[in-house]
Amino acid sequence: MHAIDLETIKVHRGKRLAEACAQAFVVACIKKGASPYWDCMDSNQASIAVAEKLGFKKARGYAGYDFPLV
């Protein structure tokens, strides 16, 4: 299983670059017999939109916690 982690810098957002990159990654994973895995926060609507365009479906949710480092 391979997780997808993408970030598009602001000046290039809206150009569907993340979608193209993620699609190439998914194809490469499948060709190598690996399972692509998408993980993002529920608040990251842009990431969810890209995932859904590529056919990913939400399988489960989980709680995450953060805390300040001293």
C-alpha positions as CSV (number, residue, x, y, z in Angstrom):
1,M,0.0,0.0,0.0
2,H,1.3,3.5,-0.9
3,A,-0.1,6.7,0.5
4,I,-0.5,9.8,-1.7
5,D,0.7,13.1,-0.4
6,L,0.5,16.1,-2.6
7,E,0.7,19.9,-2.1
8,T,0.4,22.5,-4.9
9,I,1.9,25.9,-4.3
10,K,-0.5,28.7,-4.5
11,V,0.5,30.2,-7.8
12,H,-0.2,26.8,-9.5
13,R,-3.5,25.9,-7.8
14,G,-6.5,25.5,-10.0
15,K,-4.5,24.1,-12.9
16,R,-5.5,20.4,-12.1
17,L,-1.8,19.6,-11.5
18,A,-2.5,17.6,-8.4
19,E,-5.1,15.6,-10.3
20,A,-2.7,14.8,-13.1
21,C,0.1,13.9,-10.7
22,A,-2.1,11.7,-8.5
23,Q,-3.5,9.9,-11.5
24,A,0.0,9.1,-12.7
25,F,0.9,7.9,-9.2
26,V,-2.2,5.7,-9.1
27,V,-1.5,4.1,-12.5
28,A,2.1,3.5,-11.5
29,C,1.0,1.8,-8.2
30,I,-1.4,-0.4,-10.0
31,K,1.2,-1.4,-12.6
32,K,3.5,-2.4,-9.8
33,G,0.8,-4.4,-7.9
34,A,0.6,-1.8,-5.1
35,S,-2.6,-0.3,-3.7
36,P,-2.7,3.5,-3.7
37,Y,-4.2,5.0,-0.5
38,W,-5.6,8.5,0.0
39,D,-5.7,10.1,3.4
40,C,-6.7,13.7,4.2
41,M,-8.6,15.7,6.8
42,D,-12.3,16.1,6.4
43,S,-11.8,19.9,6.2
44,N,-9.5,19.6,3.1
45,Q,-12.2,19.9,0.5
46,A,-9.7,20.4,-2.4
47,S,-8.0,17.1,-1.6
48,I,-11.3,15.3,-1.2
49,A,-12.4,16.6,-4.6
50,V,-9.3,15.4,-6.3
51,A,-9.6,12.0,-4.6
52,E,-13.2,11.6,-5.7
53,K,-12.4,12.6,-9.3
54,L,-9.9,9.7,-9.3
55,G,-12.5,7.3,-8.0
56,F,-11.4,7.1,-4.3
57,K,-14.3,6.5,-1.8
58,K,-14.2,7.3,1.9
59,A,-13.7,3.9,3.6
60,R,-13.3,5.0,7.2
61,G,-12.6,7.9,9.5
62,Y,-10.5,8.4,12.6
63,A,-9.8,11.1,15.2
64,G,-6.5,12.9,15.1
65,Y,-5.0,15.1,17.9
66,D,-2.4,17.8,17.9
67,F,-0.6,19.5,20.7
68,P,1.9,22.3,20.8
69,L,5.6,21.4,21.2
70,V,7.3,23.2,24.0
